[in-house]
């Protein structure tokens, strides 16, 4: 069991950083204006005896960020998109609309704003809900500050890999993705040595059952019509291509120290069973709940203790059917491709993720077909030579550093753009 693994968690002992039962946790939210952040604030508002928001950072929606900051009376606000003057004016406007006193929180702006909020000294818990590898800096900042990190930003762990795990103390890193939250809960049912395999469930997205030929014809609007979850453009598109599930497989490998060959994906269109753990005696434990991200968010920021009424449970008085189907890897090869990449080098997943982000933008811009998203990722990975790329960028090919990750990403973005 490696440093920072979650598989040694037991209930209800709380050995990680942050408040324990009976205390109110001070939460900093990175990406507060996005889907995870807004639902996180809802969880906090519904359980004021358990949580209080003390710091927020957001992106382009400055008006919403200011409204959140005023409503929750936070101590610090960060924005990568607004200047300090713009942020101060937005806060004044929000205070007037909400009929609150003009707030005077500490302000951080620019590219380092999210990391400053993640390291805010008044927090003991951080919810990182940013999408993309830009979440790596706040992830590392939160861990280095000693805060418990409820991580919804899977990309920072996937591209940061050993960097993130080395920075995490035992019990400090808690997953928020519904699949990994499910695994963390099910893993309480046995010891690490008793785990045979992890089984991640996938809804199948809007194109479940499509052939490879059919995928070549789908439109951006169709890719964004997810049948279960309400997510942003990149994550929703990744769910449609199964790239999101591929990233989650790597995330599970890093979080729980289970070899990639013992992590499987099964399609479960109802999205009620969020993932399962199979144990060596043949027993399988599954975590089930209606699809509502407030549950894993609440468990993430309250870990290892549950939050009363965080979300509605299953209605067992109603008839229901759950179906499970094998993943069609011919039509959706992203999972197997990610496993190959993760096994190749410490920076191959940074290339995978960056190339995919560029390909998703190209698809929505009408420059490539949907099926060419994963084709682009495969081609860029095939061209990647870590020694040459990292050495050319002045990074040490034999040591995983933030500079090496950024160099791999920059190369992958340029290589992907050069294909169209």
SULCOR-V293470 format. One line per field, one symbol per residue. burial: I if it has 16 or more other C-alpha atoms within 10 Angstrom, else O. Layout:
burial: ???
//
This chain:
burial: OOOIIIIIIIOOOIOIIIIIOOOIIIIIIIIIIIIIIIIIIOIIIOIOOIIIIIIIIIIOOIIIIIIIIIIIIIIIIIIIIIOOOOIIIIIIIIIOOOOOOOIOIOIIIOOOIIIIIIIIIOIIIIIIIIIIIIIIIIIIIIIOOIIIIIIIIIIIIIIIIIIIIOIIIIIIIIIIIIIIIIIIIIIIIIOIOOIIIIIIIIIIIIIIOOOOOOIOOOOIOOIIIIOOIOIOIIIIIIIIIIIIIIIIIIIIIIIIIIOIOOIIIIIIIIIIIIIIIIIOOOOIIIIOIIIIIIIIIIIIIIIIIOIOOIIOOOOOOOOOOOOOOOIIOOIIIIIOIIIOIIOOOIIIIIIIIIIIIIIIIIIIOOOIIIIIIIIIIIOIIOOIOIOOIIOOIOIOIOOIIIOIIIIIIIIIIOIIOOOO
//
